C-alpha cells in the first residue's frame, strides 16, 4: 500500500496527463502480479516503487512530445526525474521552473544534444576515470552531501579522498539539493571552510 500511495503522489506531483497516469497504474498492477510475493514487506514496497519510478521516467522520455522539446512534457519528465531528491513539492517545482526558464522547444533539443555529448565523453565511457585528474588539483574544495542523496555517499567520499585539499560535510536528513533543504547549514559549512582553509600560494 505504501507503494500505491507513492505512485499516486508521484502522478499528481508530475502532473501527468490522464493517459500517462493510467499507463502508470497498469504498470504498477503488472509489477504487483510479478512481484506480489514481496509486496507485503518493506523490501517489496521499495522494489515496486523503484521499478515504477524508472518505468515512468522512461515512459516520459520516449514520448514524441519530449523528443520535440515540448516545454510542459519536459517539465513533467524532470518532475518525475527529481521526485525523490526533495521532500517538499514546492521546492521540486522551484527546481523544475529554473531548469528551462526562457527556453524554447528548440533550445531544449539543443541542450539535450550538449548533455548527451558530455555524458558520452564522461561517465558513459568505460575509459573515463576522474580520480587520477583530481589528485593533481591543489585548489581547496568543499564537498557537501546529504545522507539521503541520490548520489551515494561512497562517491562523495571517493572524490574527497582523491582531492589533496578537500573537506567533506554530510548533512543529516538531507537529499540532493542541500542548498534548498538545509540552506543555513550549507552556508555555515562554506563559511567555516573558507575561514579555516589556508589559501594556496
N, C-alpha and C positions, 0 to 999 in steps of 0.2 A: 504493500500500500504506500510505503514511503516513495517508491519509485514512481508510482502513478501520480502522486501529488507533485513530485518534482517535474514530471513531464508536463502536467497541466500548467504549472507555474512557468516553465520554460516557453511553452507555446504562447502564453499571454505576454511574457516579457519580450519575446522576439517578434510579437505582433504578426504571427503567421497568418496568411490567408486561410480561409476555411479548408480549401483543398489540401494544402500542405499540412495543416493540423490534423486533418482526417488521415492522411498518409502516415503521419507520426503515430497516431493511435493504432492504426493497423500494424505498423512495425512493432509497437510495444506488445500487442496481443501475440504476434508471432514469437517474440522473444520470450513471453511468458510460457507459451506452448513448448518452446525449445528448451528453456532453462527453468521450467516450472519447479523442478525438484529443488532448486536453490533459492526460490523466491521467498521462502518462509524466513530465511535468516538475513542478517545484515549483509553478508557477503554476496548473496544473490541480489539483493536490492542494489548494491553498488555496481555489480556487474551489469545488471539490466540498465541502470541509469547511464553508465559509461557507454554501453553499446548503442543505446538510443541516441545519446548526445552525438556520438560520432556519425551515426546514420543521418541525423538531422542536418549537421553541418555539410555532409556530403550531398544530401538532397538539395540543399540550397545552392551549393557550389556548382551543381550540374544543371541548374535551371537556365533556360535560354536567356531570361531577363538578367541574370547575374553575369553571364558571358558578355552581354551587350552593355554592361556598365550601368544598368538601371539603378538609380540612386536609392530608392526605397528597398529594393531587393538586396543591394549591397549592405544597407543598414541592418536588414534582417539577418544577413549572414554574420555580421560582426556581433550582433546581439547574442546570437547562438554561440559563436566562437569564444566570446569573452564572458559568457554567462556564469562560469564557475570562478572567475577571477575577482569578483566583488560580491560582497554580501548585500549591498543596498542597490535596488534597481535604479534609483535616481542617479547614483554615481555611474552605473553602467551606461545610462542614457547620455550622461555628460561625455563619456569616452567616445561613444558612437558618433555624437554630434561633432566632436573635434576631428575625428579621423578624416572626414571628407568635406570639411567646410569649404565652400566656394568651388567645389569640384563640379565639372560637367561629366556626363557619361563617358565622353572621350578621354577626359583626364583620368578617370578611374581605370579605364582599359590600359592607358599608357603606364599608370602607376603599377598596375599588376605585372606588366611586362618587365618593368625595372625590378620589382620584387622577385619575380621568377628567375631573372638573370643573376641576381645577388644570391639567391638560395642555391642555384646550380653551381656557383663558384665557391660556396662556403659549406654549410652543414650537410648538403646533399651529396657532396663529393667525398668519396672514400679516402682521398688523399688529404683532405683538409684537417689540419691539426693546429689550433691557435695557441696551444700551450707553449710551444717552442718559441714563438714570437713574443709571447707575454714575458718570458724570462728576461728579455733584453730591455724592457721598459723600465725607466727609472722614475717616472712620474708617480707621486703618491696617489693611490687610488682607494676609494672607499666603496665597498660593495654592500648594498642593503638588500636583504632577502626576507620575505615573510615566511613564517613557519608553515603556512598553508599555500605557499606559492605554487603555481603550476610548473615553474622551473624547480626541479628537485634541489634540495639544499646541498646535496653532494656536488652538483655542478658549480654552485657558488663557491663551495669550499675548494674545489679544484682550481678555479680561477684565482682565488685568493692565495693558494699555495704556489701557483706559478708566477705571480707577480712579486717582484722583490720587495716592494714597499706598499703592501696592501693591508687594509683593515676590513674586517667582516663584521657586520651588525645583523643579527637575526631578530626580527620583530615578532613577538608573540601575538597569536590570534589575528594574523595579517595574511592577506593573499598577495596577488601580483602587483597591484597598483598601490604601493605603500604610501606614496605621497598624498593619495586621496583618503585612505583608511586611517593612516597614522601620521598626519601632517606635522604635529608638534614633535613627535619622536624622530621623524626624518630630519627636520630642521635642526633639532638638538644634536643628532648624531653627526650631521655635516659640520655644524659649528665646532663641536668638540674635536673632530678630526682635523679641521683646519687650524685650530689653535695649538693642538698638541703635536702635530706632524711637522718636522722641520722641512723647509723648502730646499730642494736640491740645488747645489751650486755648480 
